[in-house]
Amino acid sequence: MSKLYYTAPEQKIFDEVQVRAIELWYEIDTDDNKYGYASGKSRIVRSLKNVQDNFMCIVSMFDHNNQMRLANKLGGDARDAIRERIIDGGGGTEAFIF
């Protein structure tokens, strides 16, 4: 591991992932927010700054199915940045979403 996982991406990539993640939490919120779980996650994502591994923390907040939904909302540069960090962090490529 080269520490890329813990390195903040370019601001425009972070902003894109943050905005799309918040959009997705709002979609989830309308489907299943009986206990405020999704709206709470949205507030957390909104509060994060582009430092260290916050970028990957946003991605890891979603389960596999919702990571696929997030990936479909992102452009190529953001998906590449996530993929590179997953690989650097030791993640396998057999079931790649990003």
Z-matrix of the N, CA and C atoms (Angstrom, degrees):
N
C 1 1.453
C 2 1.523 1 108.53
N 3 1.338 2 116.18 1 131.38
C 4 1.458 3 121.39 2 -175.27
C 5 1.530 4 113.54 3 -99.67
N 6 1.307 5 118.04 4 5.70
C 7 1.467 6 123.66 5 -178.05
C 8 1.530 7 112.85 6 81.44
N 9 1.329 8 118.59 7 3.04
C 10 1.459 9 119.84 8 176.75
C 11 1.520 10 110.50 9 -58.11
N 12 1.322 11 117.12 10 -38.94
C 13 1.459 12 121.75 11 -179.75
C 14 1.533 13 110.81 12 -52.64
N 15 1.326 14 116.71 13 -35.89
C 16 1.462 15 122.03 14 -177.01
C 17 1.519 16 113.41 15 -95.62
N 18 1.323 17 116.65 16 10.06
C 19 1.457 18 121.54 17 -178.64
C 20 1.529 19 109.36 18 -102.23
N 21 1.310 20 115.86 19 129.05
C 22 1.465 21 120.47 20 179.68
C 23 1.530 22 110.00 21 -65.84
N 24 1.335 23 117.68 22 141.42
C 25 1.465 24 120.95 23 176.93
C 26 1.527 25 110.52 24 -80.08
N 27 1.320 26 115.53 25 -179.57
C 28 1.462 27 119.53 26 172.61
C 29 1.537 28 108.58 27 -56.87
N 30 1.318 29 115.65 28 148.52
C 31 1.461 30 120.02 29 -176.73
C 32 1.532 31 112.20 30 -57.72
N 33 1.340 32 117.31 31 -40.55
C 34 1.475 33 119.25 32 -177.35
C 35 1.531 34 111.38 33 -64.33
N 36 1.323 35 117.22 34 -32.74
C 37 1.470 36 120.57 35 178.07
C 38 1.522 37 109.70 36 -72.33
N 39 1.316 38 116.97 37 -44.30
C 40 1.465 39 120.33 38 176.83
C 41 1.525 40 110.19 39 -57.97
N 42 1.329 41 116.03 40 -47.11
C 43 1.468 42 120.66 41 -178.35
C 44 1.522 43 111.00 42 -59.42
N 45 1.330 44 117.05 43 -42.36
C 46 1.463 45 120.47 44 179.84
C 47 1.526 46 110.91 45 -62.13
N 48 1.324 47 116.86 46 -47.00
C 49 1.468 48 120.04 47 -179.42
C 50 1.520 49 110.13 48 -64.93
N 51 1.312 50 117.40 49 -41.32
C 52 1.456 51 120.78 50 180.00
C 53 1.535 52 111.13 51 -62.05
N 54 1.324 53 116.90 52 -47.33
C 55 1.464 54 120.90 53 -179.14
C 56 1.532 55 110.91 54 -64.04
N 57 1.312 56 116.89 55 -45.04
C 58 1.473 57 120.29 56 -178.45
C 59 1.528 58 111.24 57 -67.98
N 60 1.323 59 116.85 58 -35.74
C 61 1.466 60 119.99 59 177.30
C 62 1.530 61 110.53 60 -65.67
N 63 1.315 62 117.03 61 -42.21
C 64 1.466 63 120.23 62 177.79
C 65 1.527 64 109.83 63 -62.72
N 66 1.331 65 117.04 64 -43.17
C 67 1.465 66 120.32 65 176.50
C 68 1.523 67 110.67 66 -57.23
N 69 1.324 68 116.36 67 -44.02
C 70 1.458 69 120.32 68 -179.02
C 71 1.520 70 111.31 69 -66.63
N 72 1.322 71 117.81 70 -39.82
C 73 1.464 72 118.89 71 177.12
C 74 1.527 73 110.75 72 -63.60
N 75 1.332 74 117.94 73 -34.99
C 76 1.463 75 119.27 74 175.34
C 77 1.521 76 111.22 75 -64.96
N 78 1.326 77 117.66 76 -38.23
C 79 1.467 78 121.00 77 176.01
C 80 1.522 79 110.25 78 -63.66
N 81 1.313 80 116.68 79 -44.39
C 82 1.465 81 121.21 80 179.09
C 83 1.523 82 109.23 81 -65.87
N 84 1.329 83 115.91 82 -37.88
C 85 1.458 84 122.58 83 -179.24
C 86 1.522 85 111.17 84 -56.40
N 87 1.315 86 117.09 85 -40.95
C 88 1.460 87 119.55 86 -179.20
C 89 1.523 88 111.29 87 -73.41
N 90 1.328 89 116.75 88 -25.79
C 91 1.467 90 121.18 89 179.59
C 92 1.524 91 112.21 90 -82.29
N 93 1.320 92 117.30 91 -41.87
C 94 1.454 93 120.71 92 -170.11
C 95 1.521 94 110.92 93 -153.85
N 96 1.315 95 116.56 94 85.21
C 97 1.461 96 119.29 95 178.85
C 98 1.522 97 110.12 96 -133.16
N 99 1.301 98 114.87 97 37.63
C 100 1.450 99 119.64 98 -177.08
C 101 1.532 100 112.42 99 -55.86
N 102 1.305 101 116.87 100 -37.66
C 103 1.461 102 120.97 101 -178.22
C 104 1.527 103 113.18 102 -112.82
N 105 1.336 104 117.99 103 14.39
C 106 1.450 105 121.63 104 177.45
C 107 1.514 106 114.49 105 77.64
N 108 1.326 107 117.50 106 13.17
C 109 1.464 108 121.56 107 -177.44
C 110 1.520 109 112.06 108 -59.93
N 111 1.322 110 117.04 109 -51.71
C 112 1.464 111 121.03 110 -176.33
C 113 1.523 112 111.75 111 -66.26
N 114 1.319 113 117.80 112 -41.79
C 115 1.462 114 119.22 113 179.43
C 116 1.522 115 111.05 114 -66.96
N 117 1.319 116 117.80 115 -32.71
C 118 1.458 117 121.39 116 175.53
C 119 1.524 118 111.53 117 -65.20
N 120 1.334 119 116.32 118 -41.67
C 121 1.466 120 120.80 119 178.07
C 122 1.532 121 110.18 120 -63.69
N 123 1.314 122 116.74 121 -40.30
C 124 1.464 123 121.11 122 178.62
C 125 1.523 124 110.89 123 -60.36
N 126 1.314 125 116.67 124 -41.96
C 127 1.472 126 120.55 125 178.46
C 128 1.526 127 111.01 126 -63.80
N 129 1.320 128 117.03 127 -39.39
C 130 1.462 129 120.61 128 178.87
C 131 1.520 130 110.17 129 -63.74
N 132 1.338 131 116.87 130 -48.31
C 133 1.469 132 120.95 131 -179.43
C 134 1.521 133 110.19 132 -58.83
N 135 1.315 134 117.09 133 -43.27
C 136 1.463 135 122.11 134 -178.69
C 137 1.537 136 111.20 135 -61.39
N 138 1.322 137 117.30 136 -31.43
C 139 1.464 138 120.93 137 -175.60
C 140 1.531 139 113.78 138 -83.22
N 141 1.332 140 118.20 139 -13.13
C 142 1.462 141 120.95 140 -175.34
C 143 1.530 142 112.36 141 -75.20
N 144 1.299 143 115.02 142 142.68
C 145 1.468 144 122.70 143 175.70
C 146 1.524 145 108.37 144 -104.54
N 147 1.324 146 116.13 145 163.40
C 148 1.464 147 122.24 146 -178.11
C 149 1.531 148 110.20 147 -82.84
N 150 1.316 149 114.98 148 73.50
C 151 1.466 150 121.53 149 177.22
C 152 1.526 151 109.06 150 -134.30
N 153 1.308 152 115.26 151 150.76
C 154 1.457 153 124.27 152 176.47
C 155 1.529 154 111.82 153 43.16
N 156 1.328 155 117.89 154 -125.87
C 157 1.466 156 121.03 155 -174.69
C 158 1.533 157 113.24 156 -100.32
N 159 1.332 158 117.88 157 19.71
C 160 1.471 159 119.79 158 178.32
C 161 1.526 160 111.94 159 -57.40
N 162 1.316 161 116.51 160 -34.32
C 163 1.464 162 122.57 161 177.82
C 164 1.528 163 110.00 162 -55.68
N 165 1.316 164 116.12 163 -49.42
C 166 1.458 165 120.56 164 -178.49
C 167 1.528 166 111.89 165 -76.18
N 168 1.317 167 117.01 166 -25.58
C 169 1.466 168 119.60 167 174.65
C 170 1.518 169 110.29 168 -62.18
N 171 1.328 170 116.47 169 -39.39
C 172 1.467 171 120.36 170 178.05
C 173 1.523 172 109.87 171 -59.71
N 174 1.317 173 116.53 172 -46.88
C 175 1.468 174 121.14 173 -178.96
C 176 1.520 175 110.62 174 -63.91
N 177 1.319 176 116.25 175 -42.54
C 178 1.469 177 119.95 176 -174.89
C 179 1.526 178 113.33 177 -72.77
N 180 1.311 179 118.05 178 -9.37
C 181 1.462 180 120.60 179 177.67
C 182 1.538 181 112.02 180 -71.21
N 183 1.322 182 116.03 181 -16.48
C 184 1.460 183 120.79 182 -177.22
C 185 1.524 184 111.40 183 -99.42
N 186 1.326 185 115.87 184 146.32
C 187 1.456 186 119.84 185 172.09
C 188 1.532 187 108.88 186 -74.89
N 189 1.314 188 115.99 187 175.85
C 190 1.468 189 121.57 188 -174.70
C 191 1.532 190 112.17 189 -55.18
N 192 1.315 191 117.24 190 -47.90
C 193 1.472 192 120.56 191 -178.22
C 194 1.527 193 111.81 192 -62.59
N 195 1.309 194 116.91 193 -41.59
C 196 1.461 195 119.63 194 -179.58
C 197 1.523 196 112.11 195 -77.67
N 198 1.331 197 118.53 196 -23.42
C 199 1.460 198 120.04 197 170.64
C 200 1.527 199 109.50 198 -64.70
N 201 1.332 200 116.78 199 -36.69
C 202 1.472 201 119.74 200 176.13
C 203 1.521 202 110.08 201 -64.25
N 204 1.311 203 117.08 202 -41.43
C 205 1.467 204 120.48 203 177.97
C 206 1.524 205 110.55 204 -63.43
N 207 1.333 206 116.76 205 -41.63
C 208 1.457 207 121.05 206 177.87
C 209 1.522 208 110.51 207 -63.18
N 210 1.320 209 117.31 208 -46.17
C 211 1.467 210 121.44 209 -179.39
C 212 1.524 211 110.67 210 -57.10
N 213 1.317 212 116.81 211 -38.86
C 214 1.466 213 120.86 212 -179.73
C 215 1.524 214 112.85 213 -68.41
N 216 1.310 215 117.52 214 -18.04
C 217 1.461 216 121.87 215 179.15
C 218 1.536 217 112.39 216 -90.00
N 219 1.337 218 116.74 217 -11.83
C 220 1.463 219 121.03 218 -171.89
C 221 1.520 220 112.72 219 -99.75
N 222 1.328 221 114.89 220 152.74
C 223 1.454 222 121.49 221 172.97
C 224 1.524 223 110.80 222 -79.64
N 225 1.314 224 115.39 223 173.63
C 226 1.455 225 122.03 224 -175.81
C 227 1.514 226 114.64 225 -61.65
N 228 1.326 227 118.11 226 -40.23
C 229 1.460 228 120.51 227 -178.85
C 230 1.526 229 111.67 228 -63.82
N 231 1.311 230 116.22 229 -42.30
C 232 1.466 231 119.91 230 179.43
C 233 1.524 232 110.68 231 -67.12
N 234 1.311 233 116.87 232 -43.65
C 235 1.472 234 120.47 233 178.31
C 236 1.522 235 110.45 234 -61.61
N 237 1.332 236 117.22 235 -41.77
C 238 1.469 237 120.83 236 178.29
C 239 1.525 238 111.14 237 -62.12
N 240 1.328 239 116.89 238 -42.83
C 241 1.468 240 120.88 239 -179.13
C 242 1.525 241 110.84 240 -62.79
N 243 1.317 242 116.58 241 -39.97
C 244 1.463 243 120.60 242 178.14
C 245 1.523 244 110.09 243 -67.64
N 246 1.326 245 116.63 244 -47.83
C 247 1.473 246 121.40 245 -179.49
C 248 1.526 247 111.34 246 -56.64
N 249 1.335 248 116.65 247 -46.25
C 250 1.465 249 120.79 248 179.93
C 251 1.522 250 111.25 249 -60.34
N 252 1.305 251 117.28 250 -39.33
C 253 1.462 252 120.61 251 -179.10
C 254 1.521 253 111.57 252 -73.44
N 255 1.316 254 117.61 253 -34.83
C 256 1.467 255 120.03 254 176.10
C 257 1.521 256 109.87 255 -63.53
N 258 1.311 257 116.98 256 -46.31
C 259 1.463 258 121.11 257 178.66
C 260 1.524 259 110.14 258 -61.44
N 261 1.336 260 116.91 259 -46.15
C 262 1.462 261 121.36 260 -179.98
C 263 1.526 262 111.27 261 -61.16
N 264 1.316 263 116.44 262 -34.53
C 265 1.463 264 121.04 263 -179.53
C 266 1.517 265 113.85 264 -79.05
N 267 1.339 266 116.92 265 -2.07
C 268 1.460 267 120.80 266 177.55
C 269 1.511 268 114.35 267 99.82
N 270 1.330 269 116.76 268 6.07
C 271 1.452 270 120.14 269 179.20
C 272 1.516 271 111.82 270 -72.11
N 273 1.297 272 115.95 271 142.72
C 274 1.457 273 120.69 272 179.26
C 275 1.516 274 112.00 273 -77.76
N 276 1.307 275 115.41 274 163.03
C 277 1.465 276 120.81 275 -177.87
C 278 1.516 277 112.69 276 -105.87
N 279 1.325 278 117.77 277 2.35
C 280 1.462 279 119.87 278 -174.46
C 281 1.536 280 113.77 279 -65.97
N 282 1.289 281 118.57 280 -31.13
C 283 1.469 282 120.92 281 -179.22
C 284 1.528 283 109.39 282 -124.85
N 285 1.307 284 115.79 283 49.60
C 286 1.461 285 119.56 284 -173.45
C 287 1.512 286 113.22 285 -67.24
N 288 1.305 287 114.67 286 134.01
C 289 1.458 288 122.54 287 176.66
C 290 1.521 289 109.51 288 -99.39
N 291 1.325 290 116.49 289 -41.30
C 292 1.462 291 121.68 290 -173.23
C 293 1.471 292 109.72 291 -96.11
